[in-house]
Amino acid sequence: MPDTIIKNARIFYKGQIHEAELSIEDGKVAEIAKIIPKNDFDLVINANNMLVLPGIIDVHVHFREPGMSYKEDWYSGSCSAAAGGVTTVIDHPNTIPPTLDKDTFKAKQELASSKSIIDFGINAGVKDNLDELSSLWKSGCSAFGEIFLGESTGSMTVERDHMSAALQITRDLDALACIHAEDQEILESYGKLTKGDLDPESYSLSRPNLSEAVAVANSIEDVMAFNAKAHLCHISTREAVGIIRGAKCGNYGDSRGTVTAEAAPHHLFLSNKDYDRLGTLGKMNPPLRKRRSLQYLWNGLNDGTIDILASDHAPHTEAEKQTDIWSAPAGVPGIETMLPLMLLAVRRNLITLSRMVEVMCTNPAMIFGLTDQKKGSIWKGFDADLVLVDTANISKVDADKLHSKAGWSPYEGMEAIFPAMTISQGEVIWDEGIHAKKGRGKFLPGAGYEEKASEEPAAMCSIDEK
């Protein structure tokens, strides 16, 4: 692989911005210094004082393939990621078929390997497949889940006792369980109260804050009881933030279970007031919340209660969303706009740059075992996954310029700061256009991966040895 140097850069390194140069050899960060004396590089990139960040790690995407490739596929999804500064993703299991055994896992892995232009991991699902979890772990899944406690895309809902059984298995495997925390009984109860109301906001009323709060509390109780590891996906309410904060402060006694949590950009930047603009395009699970929840989420993101920001990129075409609120599918595209929106949030002092890097790079790598894969930081010997940003270049989100097959964005017209260049394993994959071939991304197996030993060939014997 050609050697590269980035000059005239402001590099985010060791928690601070340094005016420095960065060299890349064989796809890895080789040196970071004020001046790098070597001058025979194959590629010289003049950053023109742009900010250089670690490549973003998005641990929650739905690239829809196999089974729903008209919404998204591994190529279009990974191109959208690259254009948004994302260099590593973890795909979730509610595809068609769902990723519930080693055969469906292998099929998705091969599909992704043939199309993705960025590095990727794959989560395995949990439903009526508890006897398959061990083989899925050995096949290389990154984690288990989303484990759906409330109905959502893919009809993979499980009851609490089933999740509890799964947690005991994931604990024994030393694997992470990712939980979609909405209580199904409460969803059914409140759904009856809003049935027939076609006002889009009725969807939020049908999935109340209480549903998330109860499911989060129950999940944490089980995780602590079984000494398991769990990650709570797309937290959206002030109540859930408070419960998680309490758990991290020791409110569950001497239990040794580990709980981490994520937020999604649509719950940070959008509220139920946006139904007036979005209509059914704003339908998602968990749903849009009242504005006061947004500040609690920002507080939780800043004080460490929420560990990760992940896009929950869940694209549907605009045509299939343009129906009544109950018939429209739930989910919004967001992988390409996540970093641009957050960079503007940094500019507006909603979050520090250091904390943004923690929740979008460092923490995702640590929690999902990608630090061992040399991901998540700009560090000597780590993969040269980098994003170059002109922080003064503010533009507006324009769906016509985005790369998802969805063809629309819930953030249309909002201000953002898009990356100027994205580098993956030392290769420029985005620079005012995609510069990468299908299938260049590598599969990142999880910690339980057991590579099958190649079968030894049958012993050869001469005709005289019969």
N, C-alpha and C positions, 0 to 999 in steps of 0.2 A: 504494500500500500504506500502511495506517495507520502513523503514527509511534508509537513505543513507548519507554517508559523503564522501566528496572529500578532500583528504589531499595532501600536497606538491604541491600546485597549484599556478599558477600566474593568478589571476582572474581579468578580466576587469570589474571594478566596479567604478561607479561615474566618468567615463571618464579617469580613470588611471588603471595601472596594479598594483595589490596588491598581495604580497606573503601572502596567507591566506588559511583557510579551509572554506568549504561551506557545510552546512547540508541541507538535504531535508526531509520534512515530508509531507505525503499525497499529493505528487506530486508538492509541492510548495517549494520555497526557504525559509528555516526556519531561518538560521543564517549565517552570514559571519563574521569571526573573525580570528585573528592571530592564536589562539588556541581555539578549541571548546572542553571543558572538558568532555562532555558526551562521553561514550565509549561503549555503548551497541547498536550500529547500526547493522542493518541486513546486510548491504552491505558497505564495505569500498573500495573506489577507490583511489589507489595511482596514482596521476597524474604525478609523476616523473618530476616535474617542467614544465609540459606542460601548455600552455595558455588555459584559459577557457573563452569562449565568449558566449554571448547570442545566442540562436538558430536563424538561419537566417529566415527572413520572405520574401517570394517571392510572390509578389502581381500580377504576370502576368505569368500564365502557361496555356498551352493547353494540358490537359491530354487525349483529344481525345475521351473520353467515355461519353455519348453513341455514337454509330454509326461508330467509326473508331478504334475499340479496337485492330486491327491488328497493328496499329502504336504505340499505348500506351494504357494503361488502368489505373484505379485509383490505383491498387496494384503496377504495375511496375513503374508508375510515382512517387508514394510516396516512394518506395524503392530507386529509383534513387535520390530523394530529400534527404532522410535520409543519404545516403552514402556521400552526398555532404554537410552535415551540415544544411540542410533546415528542419525546424520543423513545419512551417506553410506555406500554399499556398492559393492563391485565383485563382480559375479556371475561364476562360473566356468563353463566351457563344456560340461560333461558332462551336458547335457540330452538330450531326445529330440525332434527330432534334435540332435546336438551342433553347437556353433557353429563350423563349419569353413570356411565361405565367406561371401561378402558377402550372399547371400540369406538364409541362416539367421541371420546377424548382424542384418540389417535387421529380420527378423521378430521376433527377441527384443527388439530396441530398441523397436519399435512396441508390442509387448505390454507391456513394462515402462512405457513412457510413458503407457499408458492406465490403469495400475493402481497404480504405486508412489506412496506418499505422501512418500518421501524421495528425495534426489538419488542418482544411480547411474552407475556405469561398467560396462562389459561386457568381459570377457576373451575372446579367441579361442583356439580349441583348436589343437593340433598333432597330426596323425596322418599320413595319406597325402595331405597337402594343401600341401606345401611351395610349390607354385606359386601358392597362394592367399594366402600370408602378406602379400605386399605390398598386395594389394587390401583385405585385412582391416585392415591398419594405416591405410590411407587412409580406410577406412570409419569409423574412430574407436575401435577397440578400445583398452582401457586398457593391456593387456599380453598376452603369449602364455602360456597355461597355465591350469590345471596341465598341465604336460607330465609324463605318468605314466610313470615308469620301472618301476613295479610295478603289478600288476593291482589295480584298484579299481572303484568304481561307474562304469559307462558303457563299460567295455571299450575304453579309449583308450590302452593301453600301447604304448610305442615302445621300440625297442632303442637302445643307446647311440650307434651310428653315425648313426642317424636324428636323435637329439637333437643330435648334433654338427653335422649339416648344418643343422638349424633354428637353432642358435646363430649360425652364420655369417651366416644371413639376418637374424636379429634384430639382430646387430651392425651390419650394413650399413644397417638401418632406424633404428638408434639406439633400439631398442625393448627392453623388459625381458622376460626369459623367467622364468616361475614354474615351479619344478620340484618334483614330488612324488618325493622321493628314497627309494625302496626298490628294492633290486636284485632283478629278477625271477628270475634263476637261483637265488639263495639262497632266495627265497620258495618256489620249486618244490621245491628240495632238502629244506628243513625241513618243507614241507607233507607230504611223503611220510612223514616220521618221526612226525607227529602225526595222520595220517589215521585216522579211526574213533574218535578220543578225543573224547567229547562234553562233557568238562569245559570250561566256557567259557574257563578259563585256557589251555587248549591252543591257543587262537587266538593269544595273545601269543607262545607258544613257536614257532608256525609262522611268525611274522614277527619274527625276533630282532633285537636291537640291531645285530648284524653287518650285516644287510641295509641298514639306514639308513646305517651308517658307510661301507660300501663305495660306496653310491650317492652319498652326499655327497662323498666324496673324489674319485670319478670326475667328478662334475659340476663341482666346483671346478677340477679339473685342466683340463677342457675349456674352462670359462669363461675361465680365465687364458690358456690357449693361444691362444684365438681373440679375446682382448681384448673379450669380450662383457660384458653386464650380466645377472645372474641373481639371482633371489630364491628362497631355499629355503623351501618351505612347511612348516608344522607340525612343526618339529624336536622330537624326543621323547626323545632318548637322551644320556647323558653323553658317549659316544664322539663323536657328531656335534658336540656343543658344543665339544669339544676340537679337533676338526679345523677347524671354522669359526674358532675363536679363533686357531689357528695361521695360517690363511690371512690373517686380518686383521692379523696381526703380521709378515707378510712371508715366511712359510715357503715360498711358491711363487716365490721369486726376484724378478726384476725385471718380472714380468708386470703388466700394467695392467688386467686385468679387474676387474670390480666384483661383489662378492658381498654380499647382505644376507640376513637370515634372520628367520623368524617362529616364534613358539610359539602354541599354542592353549590355551585355558583348561582343557580336559579333561586335558591332560598336566601342568598345573600343580596342579590340585586333586584329581585322581583317580589311583589306581594299580591294579595288578592285584589288590590286596586288595579293591577295590570290586566285583569279580565276585561275591563272596558276596552282595552286596546287589542288584546290577543284573542278574546273569545275562547273557543274550544282549543285553539293552539296552545293555550296556557294550561291544559290538563296534564298532570303528572302525579306520580306517587312517590313520596307523600305529596299532598297538594300545596298550592300556594297558600301562604299564611298571612295573617294580619301584620301590618307594618311593625308593630312592637316586637314581634319575634325576631325581625332582622337584627335589631341592636343586640339582643341576647346572643345571637349566633356570632356576630362580630366580636362581642366581648369574650365568648367562649373560644373563638379562634385565636384571639390575642393573648388570653391568659393561660393557654395550654389545656383547657378542658377538651377542646376539639383538636385532634392531632394532625388531621389531614384535610386537604381540599382535593376533591375528585369530581370529575365532570358529570358522572352518571349520564354520559352521552347515550341517549336513547332515541334515535331518529325514527320518525314516521314521515311519510310524504304529506305535503300540505293537503292534497286531495282527500286522503283518508281521515285527516283531522277535521275537515270542513263538513261536519255533520252535527247532530245534537250532542250535548255534553256527555250523555250517558253512553252513546255509541262510539264516540271518538276514542282512539287508543291513547293510553297515557304515556307520556314521555316527550322530551325535547332534545334537539341536538345542542351540543355545547362544548365539544372538545377543542374546536378551533378558536373559540372566543374566551376560553377560561383564563389563560395567561394574559391576553390583552386587557381584559376587564380588571384583573388583579393588578397589573402594572399601573393602570390609571388610579386604582384604589390606593396604591403606594404613593403616587403623586399627590393624592388628596388627603393623605395622612390617616387613612382608615386602618392601615396596617404598615408595619415597617418592612423594608426590603428584606432584612435578615429573617424576620418571622415568615414572610412569604416564601422564601427559599426553604425554610424548615418544613412548612406544611405541604409544599408542592414537590420537593426534591428529597431532602434529607430524611424526614420522617417516613414517607412512603417506602423508601429504600430499606430503612431499618425494620419497620414493622412487617414488611412482606419479604424479608430475607434477600433483598437485592443488593445490599451492601457487599455481601460475599461475591456477587456477580460484578463488582466494581462499578456500581451505579450510585447516583444520588449526590455526588460532590465533584467539584473541580479539585482533583488531587493527583499527584504523581502516581502513575500506574493504573489509574482508573480509566474507564472508557472515555474517549473524547466525545462526549455527548454535550453539546454546547448550544446556547442560544445567544445571538447578537441582537441587541435592541438599541434603537435610537429613541431614548426616553423623551425627546422633545417632539417626536413625530406623532401627534395625536390625530386620529382619523375617526370616522364613524363606521359602525358595523353595517356592511352592505352584503346581504345574502347572495347577491349575484356574483360576489367575489370569493365566496366560501366554497369548500370542496366536498362537503357532505352531499350525498344523494338526496337528503331531505329537501334541499332547495330553499329553505327558509330559516330564519333565526328568531327566537323570542327577544333578542336584544337589538333588533333592527333599529338603526338610527342612533344607538347609544354610543358615546365616545369610548375609545379604546386605543391601546398602543400595541400594534402588531409587530411581531419579530421581523427584522430585516434579513436574518439568515438563521438556518437551523443546521447543525452538524451532528451526525450520528456515527459513532465509531470512527471519527476522523474524516468522514465523507460529507461534503456539502450536499444536503438533500433538499433544501429549500432556499432559494435566493431569487425572489420575485417570480417564482415558478418552481415546479417540482423537478428535481434533478436526481432521480433515483430510479432504479429498475425494480420491477415487481420481484418480491421474494428475497430482497437483500437483507431484510430484518432477520434477526436470529431468535430462536426459541430459548427462553430462559426458564429452565426447569426448576420446580420448587425443591425444598430441602429434602424431601423424601424420595427423590428420584433415584431409581435403581436401573442403570443402563444394562440392558440385556447383554450377556456375554455372547459373542459370536459363536455359532455352532462350529465345532471342530469337524473338518471334513472326514468322511469315512476313510479308514485305513486302506491304502493301496496294497495290493499283493499281486505277485506275478502268477502266471498260469501254472508255473511249476510248484506253487505253494498250496495248491488245492489239497 
